[in-house]
Amino acid sequence: MIDSELEEAINKQINEEIYSSYLYLSMSAYFESMGLKGFAHWMYVQHKEEMDHAMKFYRFLVERGGKVKLYEIKEPPHEWNSPLHVFEDTLKHERHITECINNLADLAEKKKDRAMLSLLQWFIDEQVEEEANAEEIIQMLKMIGDKGHGILMIDRELAKRVYTPLVAEQNGH
């Protein structure tokens, strides 16, 4: 049975991950409204990955004998000033998630929960990648400025992103 304080913290993280999914779906819709299908696709893939992350925590909690509690999801923003602004918000949000994951790791260390620490190592590594991806796109957007042809080139590049479900999700777990 999982420690009650860890159980509560995991439930809060499930909420954070579902909100992340919701936020990226909103960003995808924003890009759709702008006719930027590649940007929209990139964010849609991000949305799906975040839901996978929520389910990874969900499955872990169930497997440890904990009770999943789904909390209210706050409404995400709907409008941004530019693609650059969207990705700056993305980076800010990913840094927030990194902080949440690190706080969970601190709690797991305090509780000496090795299984939780093992799970969180995957998320810690994932967050490095998440922040790096956002930073790379921000740098590209800053280089091109307001040049429409540059946005369209990035749009084509982002359209190539492929969604790869987590193995556990492929097996229906």
N, C-alpha and C positions, 0 to 999 in steps of 0.2 A: 504494500500500500504506500502511496506517495504521501509525503509530508503535506499537511494542509496549507501551509504558507506557500510551498512550491505549487500546489494545485491552483491556488488563487492567482499566483503570478503567471502560470501557464494560461489560464483562462483569459487573463488580461492581454497576454501576448497573442492569443488566437484573435481577440478583438482587434488588436493592432494590425495583424496580418490581413484580416478581412477588410478593415478600413483601407489598407494599402491597395488591395485589389479593387475596391470601390473607387478610390482616388484615381488609379491608373485607367479604369474604365471611363471615368469622367474625362480624363485627359484625352483618351482615344476618341470620345465623342466630340470633343472640342476640335481635334484635328480633322475628323470627318467633316465637320461643319465648314472647315476652311478648304476642303478639297485636297488635303494632304494625306493621301491614302497610306503612304509608307510610314509617316509619323504615327498615324492612327493604328496601323498594324503593329508597330513596335510597342506602343503602349498597350495594345490588346494582349500581346504576348506577355508583357509585364504583368498585366492584370491576372492572367491565368497562372503565371508562376507564383504570384503572391497568394492566390487561393491554394495552390499546392503547399506553400509554406504553412498556411493556417491548418491544413489537413495533416501535415506532418506533426505539428504540435498536438492536434486533436487525437490522432492515432496513438501518439506517445502517452498522452494522459489516460486514454482508455486502457492501453496495455499495462499501465502501472496501477490500475485499479482506482483511478481518480474519476471524478464526475465533471463532465464538460458542462459549462454554463455559457450560453451564448448571450452576450450583452448587446444593447442597442448600438447600432453603427451610426456615427455622426455623418452628417451630410458633407460631401466634399465640395470644393469650389467647382464652378462650371465654366468660368471665363478666365482667360489670361491675356496679357498684352501682346505676346509674341511666342513663337516656338522657343526662343531663348529663355523667356520667363518660365515656361512650362518645365524646362529641364533644370533651371535653377531651383524651382520648387521641388522637383524630383530629387535633386541632390540633397536639399535641406531635409526632405522627408526621409531619405535613406540614412542620413546621419542620425536622425531621431531614432530610427529602427535599430541602428548599430548601438546606440546608447541603451535602448531597451534590452537588446540581446546581452550586452555587457553587464547590465544590472542583473539579469537572470543568471548569468554565469557567476557573478559575485554571490548571489543567494545560494546557488547550487554548491559552490565551494564552501560557504558557511555551513550548509546542511550536510556536507560531505556526501552528496548524491552523485556518484560516479556515472551512473547511466545518464543523468541529466547533463552532466558535463560533456559526455561523449556526443549526445545529440547537439548540444550547443556549439561544439567545435565546428560541425558542419555549417551552422548558421553564421558563425564568426567568419569563416572562410568565404561564405556566400556574400556577406556584407562588403567585404573588400572588393569583390567583383562588381557588386551593385553600384557602389560609389564610383569605382573606376569607369564603368560604362557611362554613367551620367556625366562625369567630368570630361570624358573624351568628346561626347556630343556637344557639351557646352563650349569646349575649345573650338570645335569645328564651326559652331554657330557664331561665335565671336569673330572668327577669321573672316567669315563671309559677310558679316554685318547684315544690312537690309537688302542685299542683292538677291533678287527673285530667282535668278538662274542657279545660284548657289543653294538656295533652299530646295529647289527641285532636284538638284543632284543628291543632296543629303536624303531627301524623301525617297528617291530610288534606292539608295543604299540601305536605308532603314527597312524598306519593304522586304529585304532578303532575310530578315531575322526569322529563325525557325524555333517554334515552340517544341521543347522536349519535356514531356511529362516525367515526373519523378517515378522511379521504378515501382514503388509501393502503390502509387495511384494507378499505374497500368494494370496491376493485379486486382484492382477493386478494393484495396485495403486503405 
